[in-house]
Every structure is written in C-alpha cells, then in structure tokens.
C-alpha cells in the first residue's frame, strides 16, 4: 500500500489505552490519525493536542459526528466493554472498519451481534491484542510447529497479574459492573486465554473448569480468578489473572520434545526487541547435578512497536478491501470469538459452583 494513501483512522473515545494506539497509528507506515471524538469537544481537543494529532485531523464532540464523517475509513473503539455492542454495530453500519479493544464483548452472544453487523456491511474487524503482531510471536510459532524441536503440545500455563492501586480498585472502569463487568477475567485473563489458544493452534478446549476461590469486589466484579482447560486428546492448560498480584506476564508451553518460556508476553521488557527461551530434548548430566542443555534465548527485534505492527496489519487488510475489492479477513474475528467462548465458559463454571463447562463449536 502506498504510504501517500494511508488508511484514515478515527479514535472513538479518549481512554488511556487510546494514547498508545494513537501513537501506533502515527508510527504505522500505512495509516494516519484522521479524527478523534469524545463526549465533549474540550476533551477531544485536549486529547488531540496531547497526542500529536496532525493539524488537519478532525475534532468531534460526539461519537455520532465521527460516524458521519465520510473521510474516515476505520475507527478504533476503546470504549468500555459494556458499550461495545451499541457502538461497534453503529460503526459497522456506517461501513467503517473496526479495530475493537479487548475484551470484545461481555459474552459471545453480544459479539455475534457485532460480527453479524460487520458481515452485513463488509467491514474488517480486529481486536486489540497487540502482542499477537510482534515479530516474536511468529518466531515462537515456528518453534512450536517444529516436530523435532518441540514435538506434540502437552500443556500450557499462563499468568498475567498486576497490583492495582486503591484508586484503580475503586474507580477504574474495569471494576465497574455496568462498564466492564468481566473485570480481571476480561482484562488480564483475555491475554492468558489468547496465549493458550495460540499454543494450541486455536483448537478450542472441550471443557473448562474455573479454579476455586476467585476474588470479587463488593459490586461482584472479578478481581482475580483462574481456570483449567482440557482437550479430548489429553492436552491441558491453566491460567491465572489478577489485579491483586505483582506484575507478572509469564507463559510456559511444554511439548513432548521441547519447552518455550516467555516472561513478558503481553508488553515486552523493551519496546524495540523481545525474547523468548527454548529448550529441546532436555536432560541431566551423569551425576544429575546439572542440565546437559540449558535453555537458549532468542532475541527478536522489531522496527516499530508491537501496537504499530497491529495497526499496520489492520490497515493492510482495510486497504485490500478498499482498493482491491477483497473480502474481510476472517482469521482475526474467528480467533476473537474463540477467546470470548472460553471467557464465557469460565464465568459459567464460576456461577455453577466450579463445575466443568463444555464448549460447543
């Protein structure tokens, strides 16, 4: 796609994460910041100024005004999850492509409503799981797909926790039942589930069992929880997510011949490179006092940050539709839906007293 014809992206809402994505749009070679909308013109103006929007970018004091702009190709929507159905459907109905912040919906039925609107209007949808677009992720997939180095997947263990401060636990949208009712499960757990599905080549588990003793706030929103996932072929996985533990972003993927470890899988320790460790055919020395083969570290550089890689891929797909008449790519919405199905199953297991919940289809 020619850099002189970038995809024009509007930002719907001035959430904190919209700052990162606005910068990502600026850094992506095939996209440009074309507009921002908030519920007040003053907030939108301040956001545009603080985040280096181009002088020609439009500033709107309502979301509806952004939808009516004929010069906007796509919209990034970081609104609270409880508003996703309303505004994602409206975006699709205006024929604008959709970069939707995760979690994509409060449940899979709501997400299906969004998908139906996208399908009916021929628009691309992608969720905002940024780490999926880092070049490290492709390198990890190559290792996991190597039958000699990794073998057959047996188990995955994924953790994402951070210690939220008192103000977050009282006032953040992610602890409000009417805004982001999935709490830590939707926010942090989304990433853990994605890492598990990624390792399992997006094969859904047969059953999901929530771990006992989840923590809820007074409003009934999850602050920490976990689950185990089970496949018919014997694979198993666990994850744990929390707003109440020290910052941890770990994944371990174990195969019959190899192991992969990541300690920063969501946000790399450094913006311009990321690493992972692998070990194949591990064993001990003769006296069992050490390992014969220690894990090796693989460092993967990136020319632009992972969020800009995400915007670049989203804009590429939109450009294929806009300029070449391509059909919207189904890969990303299919993965998003599977992510949401697992979240639904975890919630159902909690509600049913930690009984196994079967995922169908």
Secondary structure, 3 states (H helix, E strand, C coil): CCHHHCEEEEEECCCHHHHHHHHHHHHCCCEEEEEEECCCHHHHHHHHHHCCCCCCCEEECCHHHHHHCCCCCEEEECCCHHHHHHHHHHHHHCCCEEEECCCCCCCHHHHHHHHHHHHHHCCCEEECCHHHHCHHHHHHHHHHCCCCCCCCEEEEEEEEEEECCHHHHHHCHHHCCCCCCCHHHHHHHHHHHHHHHHHCCCCCCCEEEECCCCEECCCCCEEEEEEEEECCCCCEEEEEEECEEEEEEEEEEEECCEEEEECECCCCCECCEEEEEEEECCCECCCCCCECCCCEEEEEECCCCHHHHHHHHHHHHHHHHHHHCCCCCCHHHHHHHHHHHHHHHHHHHHHCCCCCEECCC
